[in-house]
Structure formats: structure tokens, C-alpha cells
């Protein structure tokens, strides 16, 4: 299936699951689905402002999100209401599944932040990942998650990251 300018806008529910429970659900506009990668766009869906210290997500921000059916991560391009790029927030996840109008992604706690200018690349939530117990309960998934984080960080630091969202 493909979405392009001649197709009417299609809405999807993005469902982020963590530890077997729905963490957040929001409606997004489907930009495209090439069979492997799905791209959607949505306004900031959180309650109020989320201030990480190095970036703030707030009302008016727009997220263009890329999900893969064959990769263990999702990449979210974050822009403010005026269109200024803030950076990319990358969630380490199990591969996404699309069923009807529902895109489901299981969050595995690890995250990566890349600033708009590429000078700030941060691994996030490694403590939460350790506390999740995934390494003991599903060692293969834990290894895939760590490998995905390493891959994204390498692309961000050494070049090649832009190709993911092109």
C-alpha cells in the first residue's frame, strides 16, 4: 500500500506499548508505507511540556515518524510549530506491525537523541532498560535492542543517519 498526494489523507492510530500495556495512543496522518517502512506525521501527543533539559517537546511541535517492520527502532523527526528542526528522537522497539488502521510498536526502553546540528548524540534510559529485566526474560530481544541502539548511534556519529529518513 502506498500513500501519495493523489490519495486522500489516511489516518492511523499509533499505539506505543511498553511492558504489555498501552503507554500512549494517538492519531497520525499516514505519509507512506512501502511495505517495509511506514511514515506518519502527528502533532506532539503528550500532556503539556516534556522538558528533557536538552530539548523540550511541547504543544505545536510536529513529529514525522518512521517505523520499520524489519528493524528494532523508530526514528522521530521533531520540529517546532514554525518548522524549525529540533532533532531526532529514536526509540528502540521491536519491529512495528500495521493491522488495519493501527500501527503498534513495542517500546524497549532504550532511546537515542540527536540534535538538529548533530553535535549532541545521547543514549537515554539505559538504566530503565536494565531494570526492565528483558536481558533475562528475552535475551535475543535484549541483544537486538542493544545492537539497534549501537547502529543508530554509529550512523549519527559517523554519517549515514540522513539516509534513514530520506
Order of alpha helices (4+ residues) and beta strands (2+ residues): beta-beta-beta-beta-beta-beta-beta-beta-beta-beta-beta-alpha-alpha-alpha-alpha
